[in-house]
């Protein structure tokens, strides 16, 4: 099969890129290893302060219908195992696909923190619990504990409560190789300050904004209630850590330990709490394997290793573009706009139409606007990370011109 553009990943970035390209009369195929279109979008369910309820399942279905109406081809349950220059897409269960351009929109993957007992049935990564609860309409448990403090943990806790689950608390992970600063109350309070605008009442928002200061973080960790406090009705237990998950054939309980303000375990403070499910939230990292042929860089503010790319979503490899969470962990709305930007950039390169050049410029501004207005920010220093990426790209372009290797 020969196409103008092949897109790997059917999440919000990939679908929106496909719709944009098809509307510009380009032949497009979208490939995904899953049997459903939408990626992590299908599990999302939350109330946006500006736009009301965000129901990812419905949005994914609407986007799929629109894509099919404009001629996008979907190849689902196909695992891509290689992208060879040319471009040739190697995958399971289908003939190879060749395309003039490729967009890699593989998104991000979860990075759960290992905890003793985490292989017991009833222990889930937080994203898996979200899809199970919101898309499949199967509640992962009746009495649930959550390990890890981040926007996804808060979001899924609310969603599980809506489904009737009893959330016994959101706890810190145990300190160790896989969790250092995330296991300390003071560092966590500093991280929470970046989400102060999401607090459910004015007093918490004020307290959250004040917690950006190191002194306030230190005092906050010292005087934080040992019993925790409720956020959106869910106990946030910053002075407790889950040190193990217990059970014989499935999850039956958690063992917690009290923490000092410095994050050290208090001796003889272990407590067993009955639960039937545990959700582990360790954050997200960009899924970059299929873009490994292009230059990658490590930018902590974006979530780790990401493909080096231009503001127009172009990588160091000719005719290879990226969009969505593979470029840095953000929300679905930003991913959608990045997908449209990558598509417009490709069409402009294919045609040289000066009108499209203006569309690309306008779309870059739209991406930045949506990013600045995002309600939920998964990476608190995302703006700094984006600036670093642009600087690195400019340095790469300068070096490439010196070696006559610019693409």
Secondary structure, DSSP 8 states (H G I E B T S, - for coil): -EEEEEEE--SHHHHHHHHHHHHTT--EEEEESSSSTTGGGGG-EEEETTTEEEEHHHHHHHHHHHHHHTT-EEEES--EEEEETTTEEEETTS--EEEEEEEE---EEE-----BTTTSTTEEEHHHHHHHHHTS---S-SEEEEE--SHHHHHHHHHHHHTT-EEEEEEEE-SBTTBSGGG-HHHHHHHHGGGGGG-SSHHHHHHHHHTTSHHHHHHHHHHS-TT-EEETTEEEEEEEEEEEEE-SSS--EEEEEEB-TTS-B-TT--EEEE-SEEEE---EEE--GGGTTS-EEEEGGGTEEEE-B-TTSBBSSTTEEE-GGGGS---HHHHHHHHHHHHHHHHHHHH--HHHHHHHHHHHHHHHHHHHT-S--SSTTHHHHHHHHHHHHHHHHHHHHHTT---
